[in-house]
Amino acid sequence: MAPSTARKPVSCGLRARKKQRTRDALIRAALELCTAQGYDATTVDEIAAAVDVSQRTFFRYFTNKEEVVFAVQEMVEARFVDELRRRPATEAPLAALRSAVMVAWDEIGAAIESVVPVELHMRSYQMIESTPALVAAHLRRSSDLEEEIAQLIARREGLDAGLDPRPRVLVAVFSGVLRAAGKVWGEGQDCSVDSLRTLTESHLDHIRPAIDDDWRAGR
């Protein structure tokens, strides 16, 4: 019994690593194919074949083609939400959001690179922005994420988001700023994570001036 027990964790670890490698390979193949030939023109069979697995194996990891295309973005978003949950309760809501996204970006580059090259992630972002079906999916996913974050902020502040609009208003502004930074990044030539982090920080710096300042005062 002892030898069997000793081998079990090793075996489980090998299986887990093999599954992670297969999942990562499917993500990379999907993004490479979709960015090269278009999302609508790419099939699940092609993605599976590129990794030398069956269609059935693909569906063990992803429910559909849309899910695999958004897999890296979902990982980035999950990292941000996890960090937001860890922010000190003494931080004001906007400060907590800003700190969470900055800390997340300090670590997420390596996480993205462990799955796909950042350059491929950038190309996939551009593809999403230019594909109607994916734009619609992106808006739906963003709406769900914003609601999750708004509820998290409300709980941090001891508020009911159904009665107090401030958590949803703040998150809507914050998310809009991140989308604006992402759009500038996606249209630029520098596809590095550092570039996106710098753009994000710069855009966040303009939240209060955009809301509070008289824009015409400097004319």
C-alpha positions in Angstrom: 0.0 0.0 0.0 2.8 2.4 0.8 4.4 2.4 -2.7 1.1 3.0 -4.3 0.3 5.9 -2.0 3.7 7.5 -2.7 3.2 7.3 -6.5 -0.3 8.8 -6.5 0.6 12.5 -6.0 3.3 12.3 -8.7 0.9 10.7 -11.2 -1.8 13.3 -10.4 0.7 16.0 -10.8 1.8 14.7 -14.2 -1.8 14.4 -15.4 -2.5 18.0 -14.3 0.5 19.3 -16.1 -0.4 17.4 -19.2 -3.9 18.8 -19.1 -2.6 22.3 -18.6 -0.3 22.0 -21.6 -3.1 20.7 -23.8 -5.3 23.6 -22.7 -2.6 26.2 -23.3 -1.9 24.6 -26.7 -5.5 24.8 -27.7 -5.6 28.5 -26.7 -2.5 29.3 -28.7 -3.7 27.4 -31.8 -7.1 29.0 -31.6 -5.6 32.6 -31.4 -3.1 31.9 -34.1 -5.7 30.5 -36.5 -8.4 33.1 -35.8 -6.0 36.0 -36.1 -4.6 34.6 -39.4 -7.7 33.6 -41.2 -10.6 35.2 -39.2 -12.7 34.1 -36.4 -15.7 33.1 -38.5 -13.6 31.2 -40.9 -11.9 29.1 -38.2 -13.5 25.9 -37.0 -13.2 23.9 -33.8 -12.0 20.9 -35.9 -9.1 23.1 -37.3 -8.1 24.2 -33.8 -8.2 20.6 -32.5 -6.2 19.3 -35.5 -3.5 22.0 -35.0 -2.9 20.5 -31.5 -3.3 16.9 -32.8 -6.3 16.2 -30.6 -9.9 15.3 -31.3 -12.9 17.6 -31.3 -14.1 15.6 -28.3 -10.9 16.5 -26.5 -11.4 20.2 -27.4 -14.9 20.2 -25.7 -13.4 18.8 -22.5 -11.6 22.1 -22.1 -13.9 24.6 -23.7 -17.6 24.7 -24.4 -17.2 26.6 -27.7 -14.9 28.6 -29.9 -15.8 31.9 -28.2 -14.7 30.6 -24.8 -11.2 29.6 -26.1 -10.7 33.0 -27.8 -11.4 34.9 -24.5 -9.5 32.5 -22.3 -6.4 34.7 -21.8 -8.5 37.8 -21.3 -10.5 35.9 -18.7 -7.3 34.9 -16.9 -6.2 38.6 -16.8 -9.6 39.7 -15.5 -9.6 37.0 -12.8 -6.2 38.1 -11.6 -7.5 41.7 -11.2 -10.6 40.6 -9.3 -8.5 38.4 -7.0 -6.3 41.3 -6.3 -9.2 43.7 -5.7 -10.5 41.3 -3.0 -7.2 41.5 -1.2 -7.0 45.3 -1.1 -7.1 46.8 2.4 -10.5 47.8 3.6 -9.1 51.3 4.4 -8.5 52.1 0.8 -11.1 54.3 -0.9 -13.0 52.5 -3.7 -11.2 54.3 -6.6 -7.8 53.8 -5.0 -8.6 50.1 -4.5 -9.5 49.7 -8.1 -6.5 51.5 -9.3 -4.1 49.6 -7.0 -5.6 46.3 -8.0 -5.2 46.8 -11.7 -1.6 48.1 -11.3 -0.6 45.2 -9.0 -2.2 42.8 -11.4 -0.3 44.2 -14.4 3.0 43.9 -12.4 2.5 40.1 -12.5 0.2 39.3 -15.4 2.8 39.7 -18.2 4.5 36.5 -17.1 1.2 34.8 -16.8 0.2 35.7 -20.4 3.6 34.7 -21.7 3.2 31.3 -20.1 0.3 30.7 -22.4 0.8 32.8 -25.5 3.2 35.5 -26.7 2.1 39.0 -25.8 2.2 39.9 -29.5 -0.3 37.2 -30.2 -2.5 38.5 -27.3 -2.4 41.9 -28.9 -3.4 40.6 -32.3 -6.2 38.7 -30.7 -7.4 41.9 -29.1 -7.4 43.6 -32.4 -9.3 40.7 -33.9 -12.0 40.9 -31.2 -12.4 44.6 -31.8 -13.0 44.0 -35.5 -15.3 41.0 -35.4 -19.0 41.8 -34.8 -19.8 38.5 -33.1 -16.8 38.9 -30.7 -17.5 42.6 -30.1 -21.0 41.6 -28.9 -19.6 38.8 -26.7 -17.0 41.2 -25.3 -19.6 43.7 -24.3 -21.7 41.0 -22.7 -18.7 39.6 -20.8 -17.7 43.2 -19.8 -21.1 43.9 -18.4 -21.1 40.7 -16.3 -17.6 41.6 -15.0 -18.6 45.1 -14.2 -21.6 43.9 -12.2 -19.3 41.5 -10.3 -16.9 44.2 -9.4 -19.7 46.7 -8.5 -21.1 44.1 -6.1 -17.6 43.6 -4.6 -17.1 47.3 -4.1 -20.5 47.6 -2.5 -19.7 44.8 0.0 -16.4 46.5 0.8 -18.2 49.7 1.6 -21.1 48.1 3.4 -23.6 49.3 0.7 -26.5 47.8 -1.2 -25.7 48.2 -4.9 -29.4 48.0 -5.6 -30.1 51.1 -3.5 -26.9 53.1 -3.9 -25.8 53.8 -7.5 -22.3 54.8 -6.6 -20.6 51.4 -6.9 -22.0 50.8 -10.4 -21.3 54.4 -11.5 -17.7 54.2 -10.3 -17.1 50.8 -12.0 -18.7 52.0 -15.2 -16.3 55.0 -15.3 -13.3 52.8 -14.3 -14.1 50.1 -16.9 -14.6 52.8 -19.6 -11.1 54.2 -18.9 -9.5 50.7 -19.1 -11.3 50.1 -22.5 -10.0 53.5 -23.7 -6.5 52.6 -22.7 -6.8 49.1 -24.3 -8.1 50.6 -27.6 -5.1 53.0 -27.8 -2.7 50.1 -27.0 -4.4 47.8 -29.6 -4.0 50.5 -32.3 -0.3 51.2 -31.4 3.0 49.6 -32.4 4.3 48.7 -28.9 2.6 45.5 -27.9 4.5 45.0 -24.6 2.7 44.6 -21.3 4.8 47.6 -20.0 3.3 49.7 -22.7 -0.3 48.7 -21.7 0.5 49.3 -18.1 1.8 52.8 -18.8 -1.2 53.7 -20.9 -3.6 52.3 -18.3 -1.9 54.3 -15.5 -1.9 57.5 -17.6 -5.6 57.1 -18.4 -6.4 56.5 -14.8 -4.6 59.6 -13.8 -7.1 61.6 -15.9 -10.2 60.3 -14.2 -10.5 63.1 -11.7 -9.3 65.9 -14.0 -11.9 64.8 -16.6 -14.7 64.9 -14.0 -13.7 67.8 -11.8 -11.8 70.3 -14.1 -13.2 73.1 -16.2 -11.7 72.0 -19.5 -12.1 75.5 -21.0 -10.1 77.1 -18.2 -6.8 76.4 -19.9 -7.8 77.9 -23.3 
